[in-house]
Amino acid sequence: MDTTPQHTDPAASSRTPAPQHKEATTRAPAPRRIAFLGLGSMGLPMARRLLDAGHPLTVWNRTAAKAAPLAAAGATLAGSPAEAVRDAEVVITMLADPAAARAVADVLIPALRPGTHWIDTSTIGPDATRALAARLPEGVTLIDAPVMGSVDRAATGELLILAGGDTAPVADLLGLLGTVTACGGPGDGAALKLVLINAAVGGVALVAESLALAEALGLPRDLALRTLGAGPLAGAVGRATATGSYFPVALAAKDVSLATGVTKLPLLEAVHRLLLEDPSLLAEDLAAVAR
């Protein structure tokens, strides 16, 4: 995460020192037993940050081999979602889509204990999030906390976390992953994620179309990129040319589909068709559509 600069107070030397018997001490939060489910390109570095911070971590992934780096670093590998969450104080999920979230929830919800906090960082939309919240046993809370940012920011703890629900009990853990924007109640974080991610995906698609137009007009690509990047599309150009990010085109298409299922969005419907146009790009980063 960004380091906050420390400013020196020029008046500090003239103040009376505090009595020694009132010396303040800063204590790190106690380790929390965490279960992390879903170790894809985003989940793996997020889980690594929690493990590196000293929290006892149990992990589960549908493809168990992806958990090997964490197991080698001291995490406990669980054989099922239920086994992973059985003794957890905090459960964190990072799953691909609503279907995957529902399938994992079917197994883990019966194993949740009262007092458990479940943080879902998946992008599954507000309807699916609220449906999960409605299924929870008494004493279990759900915070929907989808994130903005790719694998590079996940590794450095610089994600933007869009949180719906009461984050106070898990603020220390969320702080290891990024900066929290409070969005309201359960499902509101998921809703804002759809707004932001679709703006980002649509922006990259617009850059791709602009570059196609520039090529058709005989303009050099670098000239088009440089001048587009100097205008209101600067952020979209940056994402379209990023090299340290990984957001598969297939997942971008899923996120657009979640949005177009809410209301009529003609531009995003066209973006959805563009994303699915070339099947060979589905596993590539979103930037591939603008190459």
FENKA-V740115 format. One record per pair of residues at least 4 apart in sequence whose ideal C-beta (glycine too) atoms are under 6 Angstrom apart, sorted by the first residue. I is the first residue (numbers start at 1). J is the second residue. D is the distance in whole Angstrom. If there is no record, write none. Layout:
I J D
I J D
This chain:
1 157 4
1 158 6
18 22 5
29 172 4
31 54 5
31 55 5
32 55 5
32 89 5
32 90 5
33 56 5
33 87 6
33 88 5
33 89 5
34 50 6
34 55 5
34 57 5
34 90 5
35 58 5
35 84 4
35 85 5
35 88 4
35 91 5
36 47 4
36 59 5
36 92 5
37 60 5
37 81 6
37 84 6
37 93 5
38 43 4
38 93 5
38 94 4
38 95 5
39 43 5
39 44 5
39 61 4
39 66 5
39 67 5
41 151 5
41 246 5
42 94 6
42 154 5
43 47 6
43 94 4
45 154 4
45 155 4
46 154 5
46 177 6
47 59 6
47 70 6
49 157 6
49 176 5
50 55 5
50 57 6
51 57 5
51 73 6
51 75 6
53 176 5
57 75 4
58 76 4
58 78 5
58 84 5
59 67 5
59 70 5
59 75 5
60 78 4
60 81 6
60 84 4
61 66 5
61 67 5
67 71 6
67 77 5
70 75 4
71 75 5
71 77 5
78 83 4
78 84 4
79 83 5
81 104 5
81 107 4
81 108 4
82 107 5
82 108 6
82 111 4
85 91 5
85 108 5
85 111 5
85 112 6
86 111 5
90 117 5
90 170 6
91 118 5
92 119 5
93 120 5
93 122 6
94 121 5
94 122 6
95 100 4
95 101 5
95 122 4
96 100 5
97 254 5
98 124 4
98 128 4
101 122 5
101 124 5
104 108 6
105 109 5
105 132 6
109 135 6
112 116 5
112 140 5
114 139 3
115 139 6
116 140 5
117 141 5
117 169 5
117 170 5
118 142 5
119 143 5
119 145 5
119 170 6
120 144 5
121 145 5
121 146 6
121 147 6
123 146 5
123 193 6
123 255 6
124 128 4
125 190 6
125 258 4
126 187 4
126 190 4
126 191 4
129 144 4
129 187 5
129 190 4
130 187 4
133 142 4
133 186 5
136 140 4
136 142 6
142 186 6
143 163 6
143 165 4
143 167 6
144 164 4
144 186 6
144 189 4
144 190 5
145 161 5
145 163 5
145 189 6
146 162 5
146 189 6
146 190 6
146 193 4
147 159 4
147 161 5
148 160 4
148 196 6
149 153 3
149 159 4
149 160 6
150 245 4
150 246 6
150 247 5
151 246 5
152 244 4
153 158 4
153 159 5
154 159 6
157 176 6
157 177 6
157 178 6
158 178 6
159 177 5
159 178 3
160 178 6
161 174 6
161 178 5
161 180 5
162 181 5
162 183 5
162 189 4
162 192 5
162 193 5
163 167 5
163 180 5
163 182 6
163 189 5
164 183 5
164 184 6
164 185 6
164 186 5
164 187 6
164 188 4
164 189 4
165 186 5
167 171 6
167 174 6
167 180 6
170 174 6
174 180 5
183 188 4
183 189 5
183 192 5
184 188 4
193 197 6
194 198 6
194 258 6
194 259 5
197 255 5
198 202 6
198 259 5
198 268 6
201 252 5
201 256 6
202 271 5
203 236 3
204 236 6
204 239 5
204 240 5
204 286 6
204 290 6
205 271 5
205 274 6
207 236 5
207 237 6
207 240 4
207 290 5
208 289 5
208 290 4
210 228 6
211 224 6
214 219 4
214 224 4
219 223 6
219 224 5
224 228 6
225 229 6
228 233 5
228 237 5
229 234 5
229 237 4
233 237 6
240 287 5
240 290 4
242 287 6
245 285 6
246 285 5
247 285 6
247 286 5
248 283 6
249 275 5
249 281 5
249 282 5
249 284 6
249 286 6
250 282 4
252 275 6
252 286 5
253 272 6
253 275 4
253 276 6
256 268 5
256 271 6
256 272 5
259 268 6
260 265 5
260 268 5
260 269 5
281 288 5
284 288 4
